[in-house]
Structure formats: structure tokens, C-alpha cells
Amino acid sequence: MQPLDVVTFGEAMTMFIANQPGPLHEVSEFTRELAGAETNVAIGLARLGLTAGWASKLGSDAFGKFILEKLKNENVNINHVWTDEKYPTGFQLKSKVDKGDPEVQYFRKGSAASHLHVADFKEEYFLAAKHMHMTGIPLALSEEARDFANHALAFMKKHGRTVSFDTNLRPSLWNSQEEMIKYINEAAFQADYVLPGIVEGEILTGYKDPGDIASFYLDQGVKLVVIKLGEAGAFYKSASAEGTVPGFKVEKIVDTVGAGDGFAVGIISGLLEGLPIKEAVIRGNAIGSLAVQAPGDNDGYPAKDQLLAYIEKNLQGVK
């Protein structure tokens, strides 16, 4: 089994992005892309030169084949992707906007990925990785997918691997907010690094202050909490350090989707490379700022030399 720096898992979808602004029902032309929080992270890490693997299920349809080819081309390891003959690959439509968040409509209910089961878990594949990244999305897809996610989390912790967790709340996928908070926090408490957005943190903890949100998780044994503050940057806190790192200035925001995943790419890659926490957060902010300047979810993610040059050029006022 090929050694991996990072393994992740979840649902990927084929995404159709509107070619012109306006309500989705009025759009006649779309551009096809790949969508999925965990595939975004795997792609971002691979572009930085790390070995990243992604585990999931896809339908034996054109959408599934497109996703596999896209990940192959991005050098993501897909040896833990099962093809399901019974259930389809999900897809989504995304509007084009001049500013702000785009409208997204999902067609994912009953997808192959939602039928990811503990029996599909390949221990040797996950053990080949130094680190696992997960999000709150698989926890919401189905009870089967939630069981898989919790099994993967417990397995990696048992075997001494580090785990990062992006809360990535999707309220529309849950039966209630109470259920969402319960399962998301249960997983977050087991992670080493927790990466919520500021609004997500308030929903999950009841606190508004980033320091209080971070302490909520640190008190449960989490080693590091990094809270995304949007244009203001990010707040981080561990047992030994805390601070706020300003964001990179962006002249024009094209599309905000994928920025949080890009942020995770920066944090994970930085920590795996042994960077100080603040430097890893700077890297996260940098990739997040690049992501919002491009239309696709991961179009703006850089190669390593591009990232370092971008940070060097735009670092004034950030440190």
C-alpha cells in the first residue's frame, strides 16, 4: 500500500456552474466541475506535493466516471473508492454571482456515497496515512455514512494518527439543529484539530467570542482550535498559544465556496510540515483568499511554489 500523508473521505458530486448570472431556472448553459469538501482538500494537498487519498462510493454512471478521472488527473489516490451498481452519484447546480454566496441546489438524496458502510472500511488504506481529515458532512448523509465516519475516527485515534475536523455544517441535511449539534460535537471532541467558522462555532457552543468557542473544545481534549473569521482572518488557540491572524486583502471576491476547504489545506499542510501554528494559519488564510478569487470550488488552490510566492508578496500587514 502506497504511504499517504493524508486520507479523507466523504461525498463527491458533479457540479454544474451557471455560465451567466441569474436564477438557476433561467440558466441554459453550465460548466461541469467537481464538488465535494473532502475532494477539495485532497486536491489542494496534492497540488502542494503531499500524497492524499480519498475514500468513498460512486455510482457506475457518467458522473462517477467524471469524478474518478478528475481525481486521477489531480494525483489523488482513489484506491479506496467503491463503485456502486445500485445507487447514483449525486450532482448539484450552482449559480454565478458577482458577489456574495452563490445559490446551490443539491441532487444527492440516496446517493452511492450515502450508502458508505463500515463494512467498506479498508484498514490498511487508512493505516497507510499519517493524518486523517474529516468534515461534518458524512455525519449528516445517513446513519450508514455516520457509522463509517465514527468508525474511521475511532480507528485512526486508536492507532495514534492525528485527525483534523472541519465542522462544515449542512443544516438542510439534518433532521434538527439539536441532532446536528450532538453528532458534530461528539466527533469534534475526538479530533486533534477543530476548524469551525465563527458562525458555526456559535451554533455548536452557544458562545460568540472566538476564545470562548476555542476553550469549549480545548476543555474536551482538542489540541488546537482554529476559527475562520472570513475577511478578518482567523483566530487560533491551543494550550500554549493563541492569537488572531489577519486575512489577506482580496480586491474582488468571485466565489466563496471552497474557501474553507482551502483554509483546511493550508492548516493541515503547514502542521504536517512542522510549521509553527501561526505560520500554518497564515498559509490557511492565503489559500482561502486565493480560493475566493476563482469560480470553481478548488480552481484557486495553488501549487507549492505559487503559494509561497503569494504569501511572500502579500504578507505585509498579516504577520
C-alpha positions in Angstrom: 0.0 0.0 0.0 1.3 3.4 -1.0 2.1 5.6 2.1 -0.1 8.6 2.3 0.4 11.9 4.1 -3.4 12.4 4.5 -6.5 10.4 4.0 -10.0 11.8 3.8 -13.5 10.5 2.9 -16.9 11.8 2.0 -19.2 12.6 -0.9 -18.2 14.0 -4.2 -20.6 15.3 -6.7 -20.6 16.5 -10.3 -21.3 20.2 -10.2 -22.8 22.4 -13.0 -21.9 26.0 -12.6 -24.0 28.6 -14.4 -22.3 30.4 -17.2 -24.3 33.6 -16.7 -25.7 35.3 -13.6 -29.3 35.0 -12.7 -31.8 32.5 -11.1 -30.9 28.9 -11.8 -34.1 28.1 -13.6 -33.4 30.7 -16.2 -29.8 29.5 -17.0 -29.4 27.5 -20.2 -25.6 26.9 -20.2 -23.5 25.4 -17.4 -19.8 24.4 -17.0 -19.2 21.0 -15.4 -16.8 20.8 -12.4 -16.2 18.6 -9.4 -17.7 19.4 -6.0 -17.1 18.0 -2.5 -15.5 19.4 0.6 -13.2 16.4 1.1 -12.2 16.1 -2.5 -11.4 19.8 -2.4 -9.0 19.2 0.5 -7.4 16.1 -1.2 -6.9 18.1 -4.4 -5.4 21.1 -2.5 -3.0 18.9 -0.6 -1.9 17.0 -3.8 -1.2 20.3 -5.5 1.1 21.2 -2.7 3.1 18.0 -3.3 1.6 15.8 -0.5 0.2 12.3 -1.1 -3.5 12.5 -0.4 -6.1 9.7 -0.6 -9.9 9.9 -0.7 -12.3 7.1 0.2 -15.9 6.9 -0.9 -18.6 5.3 -3.1 -19.6 6.5 -6.5 -22.3 5.3 -8.9 -21.4 3.4 -12.0 -22.6 6.3 -14.1 -21.1 9.2 -16.1 -20.9 11.5 -13.1 -19.0 8.9 -11.2 -16.6 8.3 -14.0 -16.0 12.0 -14.4 -15.1 12.3 -10.7 -12.7 9.4 -10.9 -10.9 10.9 -13.9 -10.8 14.3 -12.4 -9.2 13.0 -9.2 -6.7 10.8 -11.1 -5.6 13.9 -13.1 -5.1 15.8 -9.7 -2.9 12.9 -8.4 -5.3 12.0 -5.6 -5.1 8.3 -4.6 -8.5 6.7 -5.3 -7.7 3.1 -4.3 -10.5 3.2 -1.6 -13.3 4.3 -4.0 -16.0 1.7 -4.4 -18.3 1.6 -7.5 -21.9 1.0 -6.6 -24.1 -0.5 -9.3 -27.4 0.2 -7.4 -27.1 3.9 -6.3 -26.2 7.0 -8.3 -23.6 9.7 -8.0 -25.0 13.0 -6.7 -24.8 16.2 -8.6 -25.5 19.9 -7.9 -26.3 23.2 -9.7 -24.5 26.4 -8.7 -25.4 29.9 -9.8 -23.0 32.5 -10.9 -22.8 35.6 -8.8 -20.9 38.9 -8.9 -20.5 39.0 -5.2 -21.6 37.0 -2.1 -22.6 33.4 -1.9 -24.0 31.6 -4.9 -27.3 29.6 -4.9 -26.6 25.9 -4.8 -29.2 23.2 -5.4 -28.3 19.6 -4.4 -29.5 16.3 -6.0 -27.8 13.9 -3.6 -30.5 12.1 -1.6 -29.9 8.3 -1.7 -26.6 8.7 -3.5 -23.9 6.0 -3.5 -21.8 7.9 -1.0 -24.7 8.0 1.5 -24.5 4.2 1.5 -20.9 4.1 2.5 -20.9 1.4 5.2 -18.5 0.3 8.0 -18.1 -3.0 6.0 -16.5 -0.9 3.2 -13.7 0.4 5.5 -10.2 -0.8 4.5 -8.0 -0.7 7.5 -4.7 -1.0 5.6 -5.6 2.0 3.4 -6.3 4.3 6.4 -3.3 3.0 8.3 -1.1 4.0 5.4 -1.8 7.6 6.2 -0.1 9.8 8.8 -3.2 12.0 9.2 -6.9 11.9 8.6 -9.1 14.9 7.7 -12.8 14.7 8.1 -15.8 17.0 7.9 -19.2 17.1 9.4 -20.9 16.3 6.1 -20.6 12.4 6.1 -22.1 12.5 9.6 -25.2 14.1 8.1 -25.6 11.9 4.9 -27.1 8.8 6.5 -26.8 6.6 9.6 -24.6 4.3 7.5 -22.2 7.1 6.5 -22.2 8.4 10.1 -21.2 4.9 11.3 -18.4 4.8 8.7 -17.2 8.2 9.8 -17.2 7.4 13.5 -15.5 4.1 12.9 -12.8 5.8 10.8 -12.3 8.4 13.6 -12.1 5.9 16.4 -9.8 3.7 14.3 -7.3 6.4 13.4 -7.2 7.7 17.0 -6.6 4.2 18.3 -3.6 3.8 16.0 -2.1 7.1 17.0 -2.8 9.2 13.9 -3.7 12.9 14.1 -7.1 14.0 13.0 -8.4 17.3 11.8 -12.1 18.1 11.7 -13.9 20.8 9.8 -17.4 21.1 11.2 -18.8 22.1 7.8 -22.4 22.4 9.0 -25.1 21.5 6.5 -28.4 22.1 8.4 -30.6 21.0 5.5 -29.2 17.5 5.7 -30.1 17.1 9.4 -33.5 16.3 11.0 -33.0 19.0 13.6 -30.4 21.5 14.8 -30.2 19.6 18.1 -29.3 16.4 16.3 -26.7 18.2 14.2 -25.0 19.8 17.3 -24.9 16.5 19.1 -23.2 14.4 16.4 -20.9 17.2 15.2 -19.6 17.9 18.7 -19.2 14.2 19.5 -16.8 13.9 16.6 -15.1 17.2 17.2 -14.2 16.2 20.8 -12.2 13.3 19.4 -10.2 15.3 16.9 -6.8 16.9 17.4 -7.5 20.0 15.3 -11.0 21.5 15.0 -11.7 24.1 12.3 -15.1 25.8 12.6 -16.3 29.0 11.1 -17.2 31.7 13.6 -21.0 31.3 12.9 -20.7 27.5 13.1 -18.8 27.9 16.4 -21.6 30.0 17.9 -24.2 27.4 16.8 -22.2 24.5 18.2 -21.1 26.0 21.5 -23.5 28.8 22.3 -20.6 31.3 22.6 -20.0 34.3 20.4 -16.3 35.1 21.4 -13.7 33.1 19.4 -11.7 32.5 22.6 -14.7 31.0 24.4 -15.6 28.8 21.4 -12.0 27.5 21.3 -11.9 26.9 25.0 -15.1 24.8 24.7 -13.3 22.3 22.5 -9.9 22.6 24.3 -11.6 21.6 27.5 -12.7 18.4 25.9 -9.2 17.4 24.9 -8.8 19.0 21.5 -5.2 20.2 20.9 -5.8 23.1 18.6 -8.8 25.1 17.5 -8.7 27.5 14.5 -11.7 29.6 13.9 -12.4 31.1 10.4 -13.4 34.8 10.7 -14.0 35.5 7.0 -12.2 38.6 5.7 -10.9 39.3 9.2 -8.7 36.2 9.0 -8.6 33.5 11.7 -8.3 33.0 15.4 -6.3 30.1 16.9 -5.9 28.7 20.3 -4.0 25.8 21.9 -2.8 25.0 25.4 0.3 27.1 24.8 -0.6 29.8 22.3 -3.4 31.9 20.9 -3.8 34.8 18.5 -5.6 36.3 15.6 -4.0 36.3 12.1 -5.4 38.9 9.7 -6.7 37.8 6.3 -5.1 38.6 3.0 -6.6 41.5 1.2 -8.8 40.5 -1.8 -9.8 43.1 -4.4 -12.7 41.1 -5.9 -14.5 38.0 -4.5 -15.6 35.8 -7.3 -17.0 32.7 -5.4 -16.8 31.9 -1.7 -17.4 28.2 -2.0 -14.3 26.1 -1.3 -12.6 28.8 0.7 -13.0 26.9 4.0 -11.6 23.7 2.4 -8.7 25.7 1.1 -8.1 27.0 4.6 -8.0 23.5 5.9 -5.5 22.6 3.2 -3.2 25.3 4.5 -3.6 24.3 8.1 -3.0 20.6 7.5 -0.1 21.0 5.2 1.6 23.5 7.5 1.2 21.4 10.6 2.4 18.3 8.7 5.5 20.2 7.6 6.2 21.2 11.2 5.4 24.9 10.8 4.5 26.9 13.9 0.8 27.3 14.4 0.7 30.9 13.3 2.6 30.1 10.1 0.1 27.3 9.4 -2.8 29.8 9.9 -1.1 32.3 7.6 -1.0 29.5 5.0 -4.6 28.7 5.6 -5.6 32.3 5.1 -3.6 32.6 2.0 -5.2 29.6 0.2 -8.6 30.7 1.4 -8.1 34.1 -0.2 -6.9 32.5 -3.4 -10.0 30.3 -3.5 -12.5 33.2 -3.3 -10.9 34.8 -6.4 -11.7 31.8 -8.7 -15.1 30.5 -9.9 -14.8 26.7 -9.2 -14.6 25.2 -5.7 -10.9 24.4 -6.0 -9.8 26.3 -9.1 -7.8 28.8 -7.0 -5.8 26.3 -5.0 -2.1 26.8 -5.7 1.0 24.7 -6.3 3.6 24.9 -3.5 5.8 27.5 -5.3 2.8 29.6 -6.2 1.6 29.6 -2.5 5.0 30.6 -1.1 5.4 33.4 -3.6 1.8 34.6 -2.9 2.5 34.7 0.8 5.8 36.5 0.4 4.3 39.1 -1.9 1.2 39.8 0.3 2.5 39.2 3.8 2.8 42.9 4.7 0.2 43.6 7.4 -0.6 39.9 8.0 2.2 39.0 10.5 
